[in-house]
Amino acid sequence: MYHRAKPKLLLIADTFYPQVDGTLKFMEEFTKRTHAKFRTSLLVPNFGVEQGHHVTYLDLSKRLKLSSYYSIKPSLTNVRTIKEQIKDTELVFVQGPGLAGLLGMYYGHKYDKKTVFYVHVIVWELLDKYFPKPFRKILTWLLKKVSIYLYNRCDEVLVPYHGLKQQLTDYGVNSPISIARLGVDIDKFSPTKDKRMAKIKLGIEPDKFVIGYVGRVSKEKNVSVLLEAFNRLKRRRNVFLLVVGDGPEKQVAQFKEIRNCHVTGFVNNVEEYLQAMDLFVMPSLTETTSLATLEAMSTGLPVIATKVGYIKSYIVKEHNGLFFARNSPGMLTVKIDQLIHDKGKREFLGQNARKTITYSFSWERSINKIIRLLEKQME
């Protein structure tokens, strides 16, 4: 009996190890669960850590840096590599945003390859804070126009929630848009049975109340609001701020100057840090899904977050989390202080947060849907 060879799939992204973020976590889960369906290869920036098989690396620019990431070089060598890899595949699966992703969509369309783009972030919202003020409006407008132009050259655009589909449609995206939510490894990200031991394991005093954040220390994540709220807390001697992530040296330095505060840098065992936390805060100005928030909820943590992206749909106020207004450290301080002194409410919110994730978010379900959508492109 003749068996058709598994189709070649090229996964293009602008992030890779050691910079563990939501996009990379998705890539890990996708490649782990799709080896029986596709011959997958990766095209990613070279951040100095070579990991995995069938990976082609793109050279980094030492000058182009937005948020906490360096961009790939806009060089002939990188363009040639992207073109060669796309010519040698059947399906291009782009994870944005960034120059590699934009070029992937452009050449995928040019060489008539099936091209699918997964929207992990709204790129013009992400980078808006990094453009020089005199040119911010025009550069944001231009990036938005270029992005939508390339989205419309894709055979399909995947988004994690319905509201983003409507948003992109309103912006003028006319390519087919399908909803494929992200998921969480609910076994890996699960509540600890011994919170004190989880703290001791990380070198944190077991009697400290730990406020946590996971993600980039960057402008769009608005982590400075969390720092200001932390500084406003009374009796701060018994409270510890744990920031799991990394970012520009200048912004990270602000946290390192504070007593009872630790910035870890990028780590591969995020679940152990979440299990040591008593409360999770997501102060971001822009998100789509926010895997970090989902993972915190899966760990059974009470969450305080801003109403951005999909967060405002899966967090239900006073049921599985709390909200605070963006750029309002005073309100955040009040919410944190309330939960510090109300163990019953923390437990109530945390238990409901865990139930929300186990019931509605699953990597197995998410990846299986994406596989079906990608296979449909190959028919």
Summary of the structure (lengths in Angstrom):
residues: 379
radius of gyration: 20.9
end to end distance: 20.0
largest distance: 73.0
contacts: 1297
relative contact order: 0.12
helix: 44%
strand: 19%
